[in-house]
Amino acid sequence: MNEDLDQLMADLKLKRMRRIIDEELAKAEKDGPSYADF
């Protein structure tokens, strides 16, 4: 995740959102989005 985005979410106390974004980014990297999803 982008360090600026991570810091902003930390400042706004969005701990759960930070965790969800990390999980979703890892999942997307593993699965690779299909063109049908676009």
Contacts in CASP RR format, 6 or more apart in sequence:
PFRMAT RR
TARGET T0000
AUTHOR 0000-0000-0000
METHOD contacts of the structure
MODEL  1
MNEDLDQLMADLKLKRMRRIIDEELAKAEKDGPSYADF
1 18 0 8 1.000
1 21 0 8 1.000
1 22 0 8 1.000
1 25 0 8 1.000
5 21 0 8 1.000
6 18 0 8 1.000
9 15 0 8 1.000
9 17 0 8 1.000
9 18 0 8 1.000
9 21 0 8 1.000
10 18 0 8 1.000
END
